[in-house]
Amino acid sequence: MAKRSRKSRKSTTRTSSRPVQSVAKPAASRTQVTVDFAKEYFYVYDDMRTMLILTVLMALVMFGLSFVL
């Protein structure tokens, strides 16, 4: 076993004498923002279709290679 040190450990937490102030806005002053996801993320559909095609193609290649190798 390692020898224990007699040094006292210093506390890493510091106390503050200032009161904590809330920075959140009240719920009544927030405005509702509507987002049209079809316009914002129009490219996602094409990317998902491309990934689906690649996944099916790779699965078919692996299936075919299972008979060859």
Buried (B, 14 or more C-beta within 10 A) or exposed (E): EEEEEEEEEEEEEEEEEEEEEEEEEEEEEEEEEEEEEEEEEEEEEEEEEEEEEEEEEEEEEEEEEEEEE
